[in-house]
Every structure is written in structure tokens, then in C-alpha cells.
Amino acid sequence: MTTAFAMSEDPRWLALIARDATQDCAFVYAVKTTGVYCRCTCPSRRPKPENVRFFATSPEAQAAGFRPCKRCQPDQGGQRALQAHRIAEACREIETAEAEPTLEALAQRAGLSPFHFHRVFKAATGLTPKAYARAHRSGRMRAALKTSGSVTEAIYEAGFNAPSRFYADTANALGMSPRTFRKGGVAEVIRFAVGQSRLGALLVARSEKGVCAVFLGDDPEALVRDLQDAFPEAELIGGDAAFENTMACVAGLIEAPQTALDLPLDIRGTLFQQKVWAALQALPAGTRVSYSELAERVGLPAAVRAVASACAANKIAVAIPCHRVVRTDGSLSGYRWGVERKAALLEAEGEIQTA
């Protein structure tokens, strides 16, 4: 009989309790009380150590009388590993290619149809192949603009074949012109206004591209200082009468967080942060997920702390609903705008769900 002490020394048990994605195909574990076997990253409730048996392969577990878990599908491990390898190769090809590979070419090299490859790639990375290519090129573009001698040099260093494509992509990704970005955001105009909402002071800021900040707090002046810190090189202009519609839309979202914000957003962040924020935006009102569940949604179950950091870095409150992320036990954890506001938003969404 396996003792708890012996199990605690077993590296497979340590991988199981950590849900270590790097060991996902190294072994499977079976639970004697349920007759089910799982992958080590299975999100199911953690079993008691005395009820666990380890097997090197899925067939061994089935030969011992255990059936595969319907949730994590450990009997599909070989296929999953093969697909993961193919997607990793596709990502490397996208990152190193001089010109963006076509969907058909990527799918052919992966041995899949374009439709199936597109679906598998998005499930693994959280982005379509085209969006992944643009995001990667965006990173190269930012680095090139900071280090190159001119914008023209940056065009070719970032892997663009034509200036027209470069300017089309950069204006969308940076929220400003490449030349303005190269100067540290100098001359970028951001309009903002401060008002009151049912959650206290509210600051809304908008660039030419869209809403770039929604801050909540107690002190309006502190919110303005936070905006200055977030966009240190931009020209901040107090909102005029034309800005009232933007302010009203955001205030309405706070009153009814189950509605969608009918305004464009200017979302700025790393590729990983954008993946996390996109997953948050896909959550329906009234939904609550843990940080580990959110990490699984973006395809990186081991990156729980990085997911929490991405939530904390979110500058657009409510519209990017990081308030819907809670602890594993359902209790409320830290929130950039205060746990009380997080509770109020969730309560409002709960009322809508039960009404």
C-alpha cells in the first residue's frame, strides 16, 4: 500500500498536484475509488494520495481495469502531443519566415486541412494563424522602431515587404503613427474626463483608436495621476462636450455590466496579455472563473501567476472584465480597483442572471 509520505516523494505526484503541463504526456494516474484515469493536468478534483496509481501509458491503465476520464481524455494523449508538436512547428515557421506563410501552406506542412488546422491552431494558441503572425510582427516592429536609425529601416527589420502594409499594421497595433511611437508617444493626443459612478470616481480616456483607459477609485485626482503615469509622453486633454457620449457609454456599462460597450477599444499589451484579455472578453456576464481555469482557456495551464499579472495590468476596467476572475474556492481575490468594487460588479451581474 502506498503511504502518503512515499507519495509525497514521488515526482509524478508533485507533477499531479502542480498540474505540470511539461509532464502531461509522461504518465497517467488512476483513482481507485472512481475507476478513472487522467492526465496530470486534468482540472478534476485532486484525489487522495492513497487512492492513486500511476501508469506509464494509457493502454497500461486500461489493461488494469481503469477507464479514461471524459474531461481530460487521456486516451487521446498521443494525438494531442502530435498536434501540439505540429502547432509549435507552425509557430516557429511564422516567427522565422520573411513573409507571412499562407494558411494553406501551414496546414499542408502540418498534414491537416486548412479548416482543421485553423481550428486546432486557435485552440492551442488562443489566436488564429493570421492574428498570431500579426502579433509576432507587432513585437518585432516595436523593437525595430526603438533601435533602428529610421522608420524606413524598421520596415524591413520587422519583416514587412512593403511600406503600405507596414503603416496599415502599425497604426492599428500601436494606436499611433510609427514616427510618434518611435519618439516615445510624444504628441499622441488622449482625451479624458473624470466623473462619478455608482462605484465612485470614474476616469475614461480615449485615443484616436478607441477607449484606452477606464479607471475606478475614490480620489479623482489620483486617477488623473495614474493616467499620466500610464501615458507619460502623451498630450492629455480634458474631454469636451463631444466626449460626453463616451463617458455616458462607459458609465452605463458600470451600471449594467452585462451589456457590451458599444465603443472601440485601444488595447495595448504584450501578446500574452492580449490573449488573457481576449479570453476575459469572451466570458459571459455572470460567469466566474479561477485564475487556473483562465490559464487553461489561453492554453497555458501552468502560467497561473502570469495570468494573474495580466489581469492586474488591465487598464480598461469592466469592458475587459477581470472582475470575473476569482480564487479556486470561489472567494474574491485582489482587484486593481478594490475588492469592494469587484463584489459590487459581480453582484450586479448575479442579479441579472437570476432575474
C-alpha contacts under 8 A as a table, 3 or more apart, distances in Angstrom:
res1	aa1	res2	aa2	distance
1	M	50	E	7.67
2	T	6	A	6.54
2	T	7	M	6.73
2	T	49	P	7.93
2	T	50	E	5.92
3	T	6	A	5.20
3	T	7	M	6.21
3	T	49	P	7.79
3	T	50	E	6.40
4	A	7	M	5.07
4	A	8	S	6.13
4	A	49	P	5.97
4	A	50	E	6.37
5	F	8	S	5.13
5	F	9	E	6.66
6	A	9	E	5.35
6	A	10	D	6.62
7	M	10	D	5.09
7	M	13	W	6.27
7	M	49	P	6.43
7	M	50	E	7.99
8	S	11	P	7.88
8	S	13	W	6.51
8	S	14	L	6.98
9	E	13	W	7.68
9	E	14	L	7.79
10	D	13	W	5.38
10	D	14	L	6.62
11	P	14	L	4.96
11	P	15	A	6.15
12	R	15	A	4.98
12	R	16	L	6.12
12	R	27	F	7.85
12	R	54	F	7.86
13	W	16	L	4.90
13	W	17	I	6.26
13	W	49	P	7.99
14	L	17	I	5.38
14	L	18	A	6.16
15	A	18	A	5.14
15	A	19	R	5.72
15	A	20	D	5.02
15	A	23	Q	6.77
15	A	40	C	6.69
16	L	19	R	4.93
16	L	20	D	6.62
16	L	40	C	4.68
16	L	41	T	6.71
17	I	20	D	7.90
17	I	40	C	7.91
17	I	46	R	7.11
18	A	302	A	7.99
19	R	40	C	5.55
19	R	41	T	4.23
19	R	42	C	7.13
19	R	301	P	7.55
19	R	302	A	7.01
20	D	23	Q	5.68
20	D	24	D	6.75
20	D	40	C	6.88
20	D	41	T	6.22
20	D	301	P	7.92
20	D	302	A	6.17
21	A	24	D	4.98
21	A	40	C	7.64
21	A	41	T	6.10
21	A	300	L	7.92
21	A	301	P	6.68
21	A	302	A	6.12
22	T	25	C	7.81
23	Q	26	A	5.05
23	Q	27	F	7.28
23	Q	40	C	7.12
24	D	27	F	7.00
24	D	39	R	6.08
24	D	40	C	5.65
24	D	41	T	6.21
25	C	28	V	7.61
25	C	39	R	7.40
25	C	77	G	6.36
25	C	78	G	7.71
25	C	81	A	7.19
26	A	56	A	6.84
26	A	57	T	7.96
27	F	39	R	7.16
27	F	40	C	7.48
27	F	54	F	6.99
27	F	55	F	5.82
27	F	56	A	4.53
27	F	57	T	5.85
27	F	58	S	7.96
28	V	37	Y	6.61
28	V	38	C	5.61
28	V	39	R	4.96
28	V	40	C	6.32
28	V	54	F	5.95
28	V	55	F	5.38
28	V	56	A	6.30
28	V	57	T	6.33
28	V	58	S	6.59
28	V	61	A	7.65
28	V	74	P	7.26
29	Y	37	Y	5.34
29	Y	38	C	5.47
29	Y	39	R	6.53
29	Y	40	C	6.89
29	Y	52	V	6.51
29	Y	53	R	5.58
29	Y	54	F	4.42
29	Y	55	F	6.05
29	Y	61	A	7.94
30	A	35	G	6.97
30	A	36	V	5.64
30	A	37	Y	3.81
30	A	38	C	6.28
30	A	52	V	5.60
30	A	53	R	5.07
30	A	54	F	6.23
30	A	55	F	7.67
30	A	61	A	7.09
30	A	66	F	6.89
31	V	34	T	5.67
31	V	35	G	5.80
31	V	36	V	5.71
31	V	37	Y	6.14
31	V	47	P	6.94
31	V	51	N	5.46
31	V	52	V	4.84
31	V	53	R	6.49
32	K	35	G	5.23
32	K	36	V	7.40
32	K	51	N	5.25
32	K	52	V	6.36
32	K	53	R	7.39
33	T	51	N	6.53
35	G	65	G	7.40
35	G	66	F	5.00
35	G	67	R	6.37
36	V	66	F	5.23
36	V	67	R	4.94
36	V	68	P	5.70
36	V	69	C	5.73
37	Y	61	A	6.91
37	Y	66	F	6.05
37	Y	67	R	6.11
37	Y	68	P	5.22
37	Y	69	C	5.78
37	Y	74	P	7.46
38	C	42	C	6.23
38	C	68	P	6.44
38	C	69	C	5.51
38	C	72	C	6.47
38	C	73	Q	7.14
38	C	74	P	5.52
39	R	42	C	5.44
39	R	72	C	6.50
39	R	73	Q	7.64
39	R	74	P	5.32
41	T	72	C	7.91
41	T	301	P	7.69
42	C	71	R	7.40
42	C	72	C	5.43
43	P	72	C	7.73
44	S	71	R	7.87
47	P	51	N	6.82
47	P	52	V	7.03
48	K	51	N	5.54
48	K	52	V	6.93
49	P	52	V	5.38
55	F	58	S	7.26
55	F	60	E	6.21
55	F	61	A	5.86
56	A	60	E	6.98
57	T	60	E	5.41
57	T	61	A	6.69
58	S	61	A	5.21
58	S	62	Q	6.32
58	S	68	P	8.00
58	S	74	P	6.69
58	S	75	D	5.64
59	P	62	Q	5.04
59	P	63	A	6.02
59	P	75	D	7.89
60	E	63	A	5.04
60	E	64	A	6.35
61	A	64	A	5.17
61	A	65	G	6.73
61	A	66	F	5.64
61	A	67	R	7.64
62	Q	65	G	5.14
62	Q	66	F	4.86
62	Q	67	R	5.89
62	Q	68	P	7.60
63	A	66	F	7.28
68	P	73	Q	6.13
68	P	74	P	6.05
68	P	75	D	6.19
69	C	72	C	5.84
69	C	73	Q	5.38
69	C	74	P	6.65
70	K	73	Q	5.30
73	Q	76	Q	5.64
73	Q	77	G	7.31
74	P	77	G	5.18
75	D	78	G	7.61
76	Q	79	Q	5.45
76	Q	80	R	6.12
77	G	80	R	4.98
77	G	81	A	6.00
78	G	81	A	5.16
78	G	82	L	6.20
79	Q	82	L	5.08
79	Q	83	Q	6.13
80	R	83	Q	5.09
80	R	84	A	6.02
81	A	84	A	5.01
81	A	85	H	6.15
82	L	85	H	5.10
82	L	86	R	6.26
83	Q	86	R	5.00
83	Q	87	I	6.14
83	Q	120	V	7.78
84	A	87	I	5.15
84	A	88	A	6.09
84	A	124	A	7.40
85	H	88	A	5.11
85	H	89	E	6.24
86	R	89	E	5.14
86	R	90	A	6.22
86	R	110	A	5.62
87	I	90	A	4.93
87	I	91	C	6.16
87	I	110	A	7.67
87	I	120	V	7.93
87	I	121	F	6.11
87	I	124	A	7.45
88	A	91	C	5.09
88	A	92	R	6.32
89	E	92	R	5.12
89	E	93	E	6.20
90	A	93	E	5.01
90	A	94	I	6.20
90	A	106	L	6.36
90	A	110	A	7.51
91	C	94	I	5.11
91	C	95	E	6.15
92	R	95	E	5.04
92	R	96	T	6.13
93	E	96	T	5.32
93	E	97	A	5.76
93	E	101	P	7.88
94	I	97	A	5.49
94	I	100	E	6.40
94	I	101	P	6.46
94	I	133	A	6.04
95	E	133	A	7.13
95	E	136	H	6.66
95	E	137	R	7.88
97	A	100	E	6.36
97	A	101	P	7.12
98	E	159	G	5.72
98	E	160	F	7.92
99	A	159	G	6.83
99	A	160	F	7.30
99	A	161	N	7.29
100	E	133	A	6.81
101	P	105	A	6.44
101	P	106	L	6.61
102	T	105	A	5.25
102	T	106	L	6.35
103	L	106	L	5.23
103	L	107	A	6.05
103	L	114	P	6.27
103	L	118	H	7.58
103	L	129	P	7.11
103	L	130	K	7.90
104	E	107	A	5.16
104	E	108	Q	6.06
104	E	113	S	7.87
104	E	114	P	5.56
105	A	108	Q	5.17
105	A	109	R	6.35
106	L	109	R	5.34
106	L	110	A	6.29
106	L	114	P	7.99
107	A	110	A	5.03
107	A	111	G	6.14
107	A	112	L	5.17
107	A	113	S	5.82
107	A	114	P	5.12
107	A	117	F	5.49
107	A	118	H	7.85
108	Q	111	G	5.08
108	Q	112	L	6.03
108	Q	113	S	6.97
108	Q	114	P	7.59
109	R	112	L	7.76
110	A	117	F	7.59
112	L	116	H	6.18
112	L	117	F	5.61
113	S	116	H	5.25
113	S	117	F	5.94
114	P	117	F	5.12
114	P	118	H	5.97
115	F	118	H	5.23
115	F	119	R	6.38
116	H	119	R	5.17
116	H	120	V	6.11
117	F	120	V	5.12
117	F	121	F	5.84
118	H	121	F	5.26
118	H	122	K	6.21
118	H	128	T	6.46
118	H	129	P	6.83
119	R	122	K	5.34
119	R	123	A	6.20
119	R	128	T	7.94
120	V	123	A	5.08
120	V	124	A	6.19
121	F	124	A	5.20
121	F	125	T	6.07
121	F	126	G	7.71
121	F	127	L	7.31
121	F	128	T	6.50
121	F	129	P	6.73
122	K	125	T	5.29
122	K	126	G	4.85
122	K	127	L	4.75
122	K	128	T	4.89
122	K	129	P	7.23
123	A	126	G	5.64
123	A	127	L	7.68
123	A	299	G	7.29
124	A	298	V	7.71
124	A	299	G	5.57
125	T	128	T	7.79
125	T	298	V	6.73
125	T	299	G	6.11
126	G	275	K	6.23
126	G	297	R	7.91
126	G	298	V	5.52
126	G	299	G	6.88
127	L	130	K	7.93
127	L	131	A	5.73
127	L	132	Y	5.68
127	L	275	K	7.47
128	T	131	A	5.10
128	T	132	Y	6.04
129	P	132	Y	5.06
129	P	133	A	6.16
130	K	133	A	5.10
130	K	134	R	6.22
131	A	134	R	5.07
131	A	135	A	6.04
132	Y	135	A	5.08
132	Y	136	H	6.10
133	A	136	H	5.20
133	A	137	R	6.05
134	R	137	R	5.03
134	R	138	S	5.90
134	R	169	D	7.80
135	A	138	S	4.90
135	A	139	G	6.48
135	A	271	L	6.17
136	H	139	G	5.23
136	H	140	R	6.53
136	H	271	L	7.55
137	R	140	R	4.98
137	R	141	M	5.89
137	R	158	A	6.33
137	R	159	G	7.24
138	S	141	M	4.87
138	S	142	R	6.19
138	S	169	D	7.96
138	S	170	T	7.28
138	S	173	A	6.70
139	G	142	R	5.23
139	G	143	A	6.37
139	G	270	T	7.92
140	R	143	A	5.18
140	R	144	A	5.98
140	R	157	E	7.75
140	R	158	A	5.08
141	M	144	A	5.02
141	M	145	L	6.06
141	M	154	A	6.78
141	M	155	I	7.54
141	M	157	E	7.68
141	M	158	A	4.89
141	M	170	T	7.75
142	R	145	L	5.27
142	R	146	K	6.43
143	A	146	K	5.30
143	A	147	T	6.35
144	A	147	T	5.26
144	A	148	S	5.44
144	A	153	E	7.99
144	A	154	A	4.90
144	A	155	I	7.95
144	A	157	E	6.16
144	A	158	A	6.16
145	L	148	S	5.70
145	L	150	S	7.49
145	L	151	V	6.40
145	L	154	A	5.47
145	L	178	P	7.28
145	L	181	F	7.57
145	L	182	R	5.45
146	K	182	R	5.78
148	S	151	V	7.20
148	S	153	E	6.02
148	S	154	A	5.67
149	G	153	E	6.48
149	G	154	A	7.79
150	S	153	E	5.30
150	S	154	A	6.44
151	V	154	A	4.95
151	V	155	I	6.36
151	V	178	P	7.08
151	V	179	R	6.75
152	T	155	I	5.24
152	T	156	Y	7.17
152	T	163	P	7.83
153	E	156	Y	5.69
153	E	157	E	6.24
154	A	157	E	4.92
154	A	158	A	5.88
155	I	158	A	5.55
155	I	159	G	6.71
155	I	160	F	5.55
155	I	161	N	7.72
155	I	162	A	7.65
155	I	163	P	6.50
155	I	166	F	6.27
156	Y	159	G	5.10
156	Y	160	F	5.41
156	Y	161	N	6.76
157	E	160	F	7.61
160	F	163	P	7.15
160	F	165	R	6.95
160	F	166	F	5.97
161	N	165	R	7.61
162	A	165	R	5.57
162	A	166	F	6.48
163	P	166	F	4.92
163	P	167	Y	6.18
164	S	167	Y	5.37
164	S	168	A	6.21
165	R	168	A	5.08
165	R	169	D	6.14
166	F	169	D	5.35
166	F	170	T	5.96
167	Y	170	T	5.15
167	Y	171	A	5.96
167	Y	177	S	7.80
167	Y	178	P	7.44
168	A	171	A	5.77
168	A	172	N	6.77
169	D	172	N	5.43
169	D	173	A	6.18
170	T	173	A	5.02
170	T	174	L	5.66
170	T	175	G	7.80
170	T	176	M	7.78
170	T	177	S	7.04
170	T	178	P	6.38
171	A	174	L	5.59
171	A	175	G	5.61
171	A	176	M	5.46
171	A	177	S	5.44
171	A	178	P	6.99
172	N	175	G	5.63
172	N	176	M	7.66
172	N	209	K	7.61
173	A	268	R	7.75
174	L	177	S	7.21
174	L	178	P	7.50
174	L	181	F	7.24
174	L	268	R	7.36
175	G	207	S	7.31
175	G	208	E	7.10
175	G	209	K	5.61
175	G	266	D	6.60
176	M	180	T	6.37
176	M	181	F	6.54
176	M	185	G	7.71
176	M	188	E	6.75
176	M	208	E	7.69
176	M	209	K	7.89
177	S	180	T	5.20
177	S	181	F	6.30
178	P	181	F	5.04
178	P	182	R	6.08
179	R	182	R	5.05
179	R	183	K	6.46
180	T	183	K	5.21
180	T	184	G	6.64
180	T	185	G	5.18
180	T	186	V	5.99
180	T	187	A	6.85
180	T	188	E	6.92
181	F	184	G	5.09
181	F	185	G	4.74
181	F	186	V	7.47
182	R	185	G	7.13
183	K	186	V	5.80
184	G	233	E	6.28
185	G	188	E	5.55
185	G	231	F	7.95
185	G	233	E	5.23
185	G	234	A	5.65
186	V	233	E	4.93
186	V	234	A	5.41
186	V	235	E	7.31
187	A	233	E	7.43
187	A	234	A	5.79
187	A	235	E	5.83
188	E	207	S	7.87
188	E	233	E	7.61
188	E	234	A	4.83
188	E	235	E	5.82
189	V	207	S	6.34
189	V	208	E	7.42
189	V	234	A	5.91
189	V	235	E	4.82
189	V	236	L	6.08
189	V	237	I	7.14
190	I	205	A	6.44
190	I	206	R	5.53
190	I	207	S	4.64
190	I	208	E	7.40
190	I	234	A	6.69
190	I	235	E	6.12
190	I	236	L	4.99
190	I	237	I	6.20
191	R	205	A	5.56
191	R	206	R	5.38
191	R	207	S	6.51
191	R	236	L	5.79
191	R	237	I	4.72
191	R	238	G	5.64
191	R	239	G	5.39
191	R	243	F	7.90
192	F	203	L	7.00
192	F	204	V	5.49
192	F	205	A	4.07
192	F	206	R	6.27
192	F	236	L	7.09
192	F	237	I	6.31
192	F	238	G	5.17
192	F	239	G	5.02
192	F	243	F	7.83
193	A	203	L	5.78
193	A	204	V	5.66
193	A	205	A	6.67
193	A	238	G	5.78
193	A	239	G	5.11
193	A	243	F	7.70
193	A	247	M	7.23
194	V	201	A	7.10
194	V	202	L	5.59
194	V	203	L	4.42
194	V	204	V	6.59
194	V	220	P	6.60
195	G	201	A	5.91
195	G	202	L	5.19
195	G	203	L	6.48
195	G	220	P	7.87
196	Q	199	L	7.75
196	Q	200	G	5.60
196	Q	201	A	4.65
196	Q	202	L	5.44
197	S	200	G	5.19
197	S	201	A	6.17
197	S	202	L	6.19
197	S	251	A	6.29
197	S	254	I	7.44
197	S	255	E	7.87
198	R	254	I	7.70
198	R	255	E	7.11
199	L	202	L	7.88
199	L	216	L	7.28
199	L	217	G	7.73
199	L	254	I	7.89
199	L	341	R	6.25
199	L	344	A	7.92
200	G	216	L	6.86
200	G	217	G	6.01
200	G	218	D	5.71
201	A	216	L	5.76
201	A	217	G	5.19
201	A	218	D	5.41
201	A	219	D	6.46
201	A	220	P	5.70
202	L	214	V	7.21
202	L	215	F	5.84
202	L	216	L	4.92
202	L	217	G	6.73
202	L	220	P	7.31
202	L	223	L	7.96
202	L	251	A	7.96
203	L	213	A	7.61
203	L	214	V	5.68
203	L	215	F	5.03
203	L	216	L	6.56
203	L	220	P	7.48
203	L	223	L	6.53
203	L	224	V	7.46
204	V	211	V	7.39
204	V	213	A	5.76
204	V	214	V	4.71
204	V	215	F	6.59
204	V	246	T	7.92
204	V	247	M	6.40
204	V	250	V	7.52
205	A	211	V	5.86
205	A	212	C	5.80
205	A	213	A	5.04
205	A	214	V	6.58
206	R	209	K	7.53
206	R	210	G	5.34
206	R	211	V	4.15
206	R	212	C	5.27
206	R	213	A	6.90
206	R	266	D	7.80
207	S	210	G	5.30
207	S	211	V	6.29
207	S	212	C	6.31
207	S	266	D	7.16
209	K	264	P	7.20
209	K	265	L	7.07
209	K	266	D	5.61
210	G	263	L	7.09
210	G	264	P	4.79
210	G	265	L	4.47
210	G	266	D	4.68
211	V	214	V	7.68
211	V	263	L	7.25
211	V	264	P	6.31
211	V	265	L	4.59
211	V	266	D	5.37
211	V	316	I	7.89
212	C	265	L	6.17
212	C	266	D	4.73
212	C	267	I	6.26
212	C	268	R	7.84
212	C	315	K	7.27
212	C	316	I	6.60
213	A	227	L	7.77
213	A	315	K	5.19
213	A	316	I	4.77
213	A	317	A	7.59
214	V	315	K	6.23
214	V	316	I	4.50
214	V	317	A	5.21
214	V	318	V	7.92
215	F	223	L	6.54
215	F	315	K	6.92
215	F	316	I	6.86
215	F	317	A	6.25
215	F	337	W	7.50
216	L	223	L	7.40
216	L	317	A	7.44
216	L	337	W	5.67
217	G	220	P	7.16
217	G	223	L	6.88
217	G	337	W	6.22
217	G	338	G	7.86
219	D	222	A	5.28
219	D	223	L	6.56
220	P	223	L	5.13
220	P	224	V	6.50
221	E	224	V	5.12
221	E	225	R	6.36
222	A	225	R	5.04
222	A	226	D	6.21
223	L	226	D	4.97
223	L	227	L	6.30
224	V	227	L	5.02
224	V	228	Q	6.32
225	R	228	Q	5.01
225	R	229	D	6.24
226	D	229	D	5.04
226	D	230	A	6.14
227	L	230	A	5.01
227	L	231	F	6.19
228	Q	231	F	5.29
228	Q	232	P	5.21
228	Q	236	L	7.82
229	D	232	P	5.25
231	F	234	A	5.54
239	G	242	A	7.41
239	G	243	F	5.22
239	G	244	E	7.55
240	D	243	F	5.34
240	D	244	E	7.11
241	A	244	E	5.44
242	A	245	N	6.65
243	F	246	T	5.43
243	F	247	M	6.45
244	E	247	M	5.04
244	E	248	A	6.02
245	N	248	A	5.05
245	N	249	C	6.16
246	T	249	C	5.23
246	T	250	V	6.44
246	T	263	L	7.64
247	M	250	V	5.37
247	M	251	A	6.12
248	A	251	A	5.05
248	A	252	G	6.00
249	C	252	G	5.08
249	C	253	L	6.33
249	C	261	L	6.83
249	C	262	D	7.29
249	C	263	L	7.84
250	V	253	L	4.98
250	V	254	I	6.48
250	V	261	L	6.94
251	A	254	I	5.19
251	A	255	E	6.40
252	G	255	E	5.02
252	G	256	A	6.14
253	L	256	A	5.04
253	L	257	P	4.97
253	L	258	Q	7.59
253	L	259	T	6.26
253	L	260	A	7.14
253	L	261	L	6.38
253	L	318	V	7.42
253	L	319	A	7.62
254	I	257	P	5.28
254	I	318	V	6.86
254	I	345	L	7.63
256	A	259	T	6.00
256	A	348	A	7.20
256	A	349	E	7.68
257	P	260	A	7.61
257	P	285	A	7.21
257	P	318	V	6.86
257	P	345	L	6.88
257	P	348	A	7.25
257	P	349	E	6.46
258	Q	284	P	7.75
258	Q	285	A	4.94
258	Q	286	G	7.62
258	Q	349	E	6.07
258	Q	352	I	7.45
260	A	319	A	7.52
261	L	319	A	6.45
267	I	274	Q	7.68
268	R	274	Q	7.68
269	G	272	F	7.92
269	G	273	Q	5.67
269	G	274	Q	5.96
270	T	273	Q	5.10
270	T	274	Q	6.13
271	L	274	Q	5.21
271	L	275	K	6.31
272	F	275	K	5.10
272	F	276	V	6.38
272	F	310	A	7.87
273	Q	276	V	5.13
273	Q	277	W	6.10
273	Q	307	V	7.75
273	Q	310	A	5.21
273	Q	311	C	7.99
274	Q	277	W	5.02
274	Q	278	A	5.93
275	K	278	A	5.14
275	K	279	A	6.25
275	K	298	V	6.45
276	V	279	A	5.13
276	V	280	L	6.31
276	V	294	L	7.57
276	V	295	A	7.91
276	V	298	V	6.43
276	V	307	V	6.64
276	V	310	A	6.76
276	V	311	C	7.55
277	W	280	L	4.96
277	W	281	Q	6.24
277	W	310	A	7.70
277	W	311	C	7.45
277	W	314	N	7.73
277	W	320	I	6.31
277	W	322	C	7.93
278	A	281	Q	5.09
278	A	282	A	6.40
278	A	320	I	7.98
279	A	282	A	5.14
279	A	283	L	6.79
279	A	294	L	7.44
279	A	297	R	6.89
279	A	298	V	6.81
280	L	283	L	5.40
280	L	320	I	6.25
280	L	321	P	5.84
280	L	322	C	6.38
280	L	324	R	7.90
281	Q	284	P	7.92
281	Q	319	A	7.47
281	Q	320	I	5.55
281	Q	321	P	6.36
283	L	287	T	6.33
284	P	287	T	5.67
285	A	349	E	5.95
285	A	353	Q	7.86
286	G	324	R	7.75
286	G	346	L	6.81
286	G	349	E	4.91
286	G	350	G	5.45
286	G	352	I	7.72
286	G	353	Q	6.17
287	T	324	R	6.46
288	R	324	R	4.89
288	R	325	V	5.76
288	R	326	V	6.56
289	V	293	E	5.91
289	V	294	L	6.40
289	V	324	R	6.44
289	V	325	V	5.02
289	V	326	V	6.00
289	V	327	R	7.96
289	V	328	T	7.97
290	S	293	E	5.08
290	S	294	L	6.21
290	S	325	V	5.37
290	S	326	V	4.89
290	S	327	R	5.19
290	S	328	T	5.11
290	S	330	G	7.47
291	Y	294	L	5.04
291	Y	295	A	6.14
291	Y	304	V	5.85
291	Y	305	R	8.00
291	Y	307	V	6.66
291	Y	308	A	6.43
291	Y	325	V	6.27
291	Y	326	V	6.79
291	Y	327	R	6.74
291	Y	328	T	7.36
292	S	295	A	4.97
292	S	296	E	6.34
292	S	301	P	6.39
292	S	302	A	7.90
292	S	303	A	7.98
292	S	304	V	5.38
292	S	328	T	7.57
293	E	296	E	5.06
293	E	297	R	6.31
293	E	301	P	7.60
294	L	297	R	4.95
294	L	298	V	6.57
294	L	304	V	7.95
294	L	307	V	7.33
294	L	325	V	7.87
295	A	298	V	5.39
295	A	299	G	6.44
295	A	300	L	5.31
295	A	301	P	4.76
295	A	302	A	7.12
295	A	303	A	6.06
295	A	304	V	5.61
295	A	307	V	6.14
296	E	299	G	4.93
296	E	300	L	5.50
296	E	301	P	4.42
297	R	300	L	7.57
297	R	301	P	7.93
298	V	301	P	7.83
300	L	303	A	5.55
301	P	304	V	6.65
303	A	306	A	5.26
303	A	307	V	6.19
304	V	307	V	5.10
304	V	308	A	6.32
305	R	308	A	5.02
305	R	309	S	6.23
306	A	309	S	4.99
306	A	310	A	6.20
307	V	310	A	5.05
307	V	311	C	6.32
308	A	311	C	5.11
308	A	312	A	6.29
309	S	312	A	5.01
309	S	313	A	6.18
310	A	313	A	5.03
310	A	314	N	6.50
311	C	314	N	5.40
311	C	322	C	5.75
312	A	335	Y	7.12
312	A	336	R	5.89
314	N	317	A	6.98
314	N	320	I	7.43
314	N	322	C	7.64
316	I	319	A	6.09
316	I	320	I	5.85
317	A	320	I	5.81
317	A	321	P	6.48
317	A	322	C	7.38
318	V	321	P	4.56
318	V	322	C	7.12
318	V	323	H	7.13
321	P	324	R	5.94
322	C	325	V	5.72
323	H	326	V	7.71
323	H	335	Y	6.95
323	H	342	K	5.32
323	H	345	L	7.26
323	H	346	L	7.25
324	R	346	L	6.98
326	V	329	D	7.93
326	V	330	G	5.67
326	V	331	S	6.01
326	V	332	L	5.10
326	V	333	S	5.87
327	R	330	G	5.15
327	R	331	S	5.37
327	R	332	L	6.07
327	R	333	S	6.03
328	T	331	S	7.44
332	L	339	V	7.01
332	L	342	K	7.87
332	L	343	A	7.50
333	S	339	V	7.04
334	G	338	G	7.04
334	G	339	V	5.94
335	Y	338	G	5.08
335	Y	339	V	5.34
335	Y	342	K	6.63
336	R	339	V	7.99
337	W	341	R	6.67
337	W	342	K	7.55
338	G	341	R	5.50
338	G	342	K	6.52
339	V	342	K	4.89
339	V	343	A	6.17
340	E	343	A	5.12
340	E	344	A	6.25
341	R	344	A	4.96
341	R	345	L	6.19
342	K	345	L	5.26
342	K	346	L	6.27
343	A	346	L	5.18
343	A	347	E	5.97
344	A	347	E	5.04
344	A	348	A	6.18
345	L	348	A	5.15
345	L	349	E	6.30
346	L	349	E	5.05
346	L	350	G	5.98
347	E	350	G	4.89
347	E	351	E	6.20
348	A	351	E	5.19
348	A	352	I	6.46
349	E	352	I	5.09
349	E	353	Q	6.27
350	G	353	Q	5.02
350	G	354	T	6.24
351	E	354	T	5.27
351	E	355	A	5.83
352	I	355	A	5.21
